[in-house]
Amino acid sequence: MADAALLHASKRLTLPDPLPLDSGQSLAPVEIAYETYGELNADKSNAILVCHALTGDQFLASNHPITGKPGWWVRMVGPGKPIDTSRFHVICANVIGSCMGSTGPASLAVDGAPHAMRFPVITIRDMVRGLVAMLDALGIGSLHAVVGGSMGGMQALSFASHWPTRTRAALVIASAARQSAQNIAFHEVGRQAIMADPAWENGDYYASGKGPEKGLAVARMAAHITYLSEQAMHEKFGRRLQDRPDGTRGAKTFGFDADFQVESYLRHQGLAFTDRFDANSYLYITRAMDYFDLAEEHGGKLAAAFAGTRTRFCLVSFDTDWLYPTAESRSVVHALNAAGAAVSFVELSAPFGHDSFLLDVPALDRVVTGFLGADR
Amino acid sequence: MTSSLRAPSGAGALRPDLAIIAANVAPGSRVLDVGCGDGDLMAALQRDRNADARGMELDSASVATCVSRGLSVIQGDADVDLADYPDHAFDYAILSQTLQTTRRPDLVLEHLLRIGRKAFVSFPNFAHWRVRLSLLWGGRMPVTRLLPVAWYETPNIHHVTVDDFRALVATRGIVLERAWFLNGDRETSAAAANFRAEHAVFLMSR
């Protein structure tokens, strides 16, 4: 699976230096796989870095090489779209720790075997270090903007906080400056599902050709629930029953098949996920999110994370998102106000829960267009 | 917020009370516009006064409009979210046509003068003679050009008069630096303003 990703990554670079990590370890060699859309202008001033979410990847606006599906933000990124590739040079890179071509647990270590659990535990800031090193290698000094939703928003906040001169704007959607206890708890359920699968083999499953697919699928099923809203689930599935594979009408089986459509949907989501994602990557990336607390990195004061910043910020939350609720965005806004930063914030109404940032929300398009289009 | 006098967006089309405020903000100031609507005043201040303007607005559609105009605006409620701003973060805090919609106008006023070194407040005067006549002769809550919404659906929950406001300011030890009074779209004299002015703009400090 990881091999397929390597074959398809259209752009890759190897970082010239070892990457220092928050754990005190360093990672080398580090490869970063990325995609770009739109032309970089002569003075390299029109670059926008889009940071992907937990299970996202660099295939932002081009077809995914494994699933064949359109890019995950194709509705937002393209010529004439809110992130306008006829105006901006848009870069999206696979984060370290992931499995779509950038160095992660499935990558080969210097001894020729996969890192597996020898891969160092990384943080959101480590991911961003990798992205900044990539920008260095590409010769891009300062971004027009760094943009991200969910874990991508964490990276955007970390980027703007730790490398304030490297971006003129930061757009943070459906995200937070720290991972909540509830979200850590959901991640732990997912990790335990993976590690309880005998096929996990303490992470050394790469040679067997078959990883902990059942555990990874359960992890995805649990997580998927958190990405939706109760209302969205009710409207999509209600209590409707799933038709049988032989075409007979859905009925209660008085057994434990996927009687309900919502069960069938989750099972499908879980299974499809195992085709494109590495279980160890899921462990490492969820851990990085759990460790994220931007205030903690600044002596416990979130405002200190943004002291003296000249970056423009825009935060967006959604009223049905209970994974990264509006209060999380508000606490960032509070800190940015205390730091005197130029900040915009809006809670948009959308029915889709956390996934709203990926779906059809016209008001989000207006906000993104306006914020990125403004040159102040 | 209450936009009975809202002028269309664009240069030179500011609502009269906003035009007075815009003309009296010192160039290059840092300004917080509380209840900034679609950002007309902020845009004018940035364009004409080289101000560093920030806004707060309750309505998410208006916030989206502001952001799409390139303005820095946060969605928030004057009654709740002003507490999040540090002391003296701005040269001016502005509250136009919003005071009478807040739950605690006195606390909001205190916040304005904590956050800004100076504060502009504008509001429709409930003691204007037309309002008085409506109540005196009709015996009904007035519906006028500046108070266009019936009592049961108006956002104006704390009607206030020019003299009420002066009294509040006096009891809180706030310095009234300047006042402007409007009748229709025109400035009118301070004489008998509590009777003759439809609309008032005050500049205050501590």
Interface residues (C-beta under 8 A of the other chain):
Chain A: R312 C314 V333 H334 N337 A338 G340 A342 V343 S344 F345 V346 E347 L348 S349 A363 R366 V367 T369 G370 F371 G373 A374 D375 R376
Chain B: D52 R54 S60 A61 V63 A64 T65 C66 V67 S68 R69 G70 L71 S72 V73 I74 Q75 G76 D84 Y85 P86 A89
